[in-house]
Amino acid sequence: MLRTAGHAQHREMPRSWHLLVFSVGGRRLAVRTLEVGGISQWRESIPVSGGTPFVSAVVRLNQTVLPVFDLAGVLQRTMQGNSLLCLRVKHSLGDMAICIDEEIPILQTLDLSMIQPYRDNDVPAEGSYAHGQEEVPILAVSRLGMGSW
């Protein structure tokens, strides 16, 4: 049998974030991989009425119907490509779908020292990082559709 040496175990804080980097209307964005539920081909969305900002449609993925967060509408961008993708994100109120450009997303590990506060307020963000001259916001998925951020 194994025993501990009497020292309280402490959890080491992560020193990096694992991100999924994608684009919407040519604009580069990122989301923490812990908040990603999957990526698939975009299916035709079905318009619905409701009072949630930028959620005006649903999409069916297999046996699940998900609300669609219109990130392109928030950013005032036009989607790019003929084979758009569906990014499924884990929102605190339930999974949500976001239509993203056809460009295949990439995985990236970012050291926490590289994360800066996001200077703009066009999307809810946990921070941002520099990619060349571009500032890439890291989306705060839990705040999507929650009104002003």
N, C-alpha and C positions, 0 to 999 in steps of 0.2 A: 504494500500500500504506500502511496506517495503522501508525504506531508509537506506542508509549507513551513518555512523557517520562522514563522511567527510574524513575518512582515505583512502588513496589509497590502494587498495587491492594488496597484493603481493603474488606471488605464491611460496609456499614452495618447495625447491629443494628436489627431492627424496633422501632418505638416504639409499636406497637399490636398487638392480637390481633384476629383476625376470629373471631367466635363464632356458633354456632347456638344460639338460645335456644328451649327447648321445655318442656313440662310433663309430669309423671308424677303422676297422682292429684291434680292441681291444684297441685303443687309445682313452682316454676320452677327449671330447671337450665340449664347451658350446657355446650357442648363446643367445642373449637377446630375450625374448619372443615377444617383439615388432617387431622383424624381422622375426618371424615365420609365415608362411602362412598356415601350416597344415602338418600332417603326414599321410601317407597312405602306402599301400603295394607297393613295387617296381614293376614297369612294365618294360618289356624288352625295352632297349633303342635302338635308331636307329642312327648308325654312320653318321656323317656329316663332311664335310671338312670346314676349316675356320682357321683364324689366331689368334683367341683368346686363350691365354694360358689355358690349361686344360679344355677347352670346345670343345669337339669333338663328341658330341652326343646330341640327343634330346629325350625326353620321352613324351608320350601322357598321360595326366591325365584328364579323362572325355572328355570335348570338348576343352581342352587347350593343346597346345604343348609348352613344356618348355625346354630351354637349360639345359644340365646337366653339373654341375661343378664336375670334377673328383677329389674330395678331397682325396680319397684313393691313386690316382696317385701322388698327391702333397706330401703326407706323405710316399709314397713308402710302402704301406700296402696292405694286402689282406683282402677283406671283410670276416666277420665271420658270419656264419649261413646260413640256407637254405631258410629262409623267410625274406629276406632283406626288409628294409623300405625306403621310400622316404620322405626326409625332404624338404619341400617347403619353401624357404627363400625369403624375400622381398629385392631384390637388387635395387639400384637406377635406373638401366636401365630396370628393369622389373623382375618379379619373375624368380627363378632359382630352379632347383632340385638338391639335393645331395643324393646319395645313402649312407645309413648308415647301420650298423650292425643290426641284428634282435633283439638285446637286447632292451627292451622297454625303451625309453628316460624317464627321470624324471624331474619334475619341482623343482626348488630350488630358494629360495630367499637368496640373499647374501648382507650383509651390505657393503656399499662402503668402509669402513675402511679395509676390507679384500682383496680388489682388489689391486694387485701389477702390475708393468710393466711386460710384458712378456719378458723373457730373451732370447728366441730363435727367429729365423726369418724364421721358416719353414712354417708358416701360418700368414696371416695378422690378428693381434689381437688388441683388445681394451684394453687388460690387461689380467691378469690371477689370479688364486687363488690356494691355496694349498689344496689338498685333500690327507691327510696323507703325504707320501713322494713325491707324484706326483704333478707336476705343470699342471694345467688345463687351456689351453688358452681359452679366450672368443673371438670367431671369430668376425672380423670386416667385416660383410657381404658386405658392400658397396665397399670393395676393392678386393673381389674375382674376379678373371679373369682379373684384371687390370695390369698384368705384375708383375714386381718386387715390393716387399713391403718391 
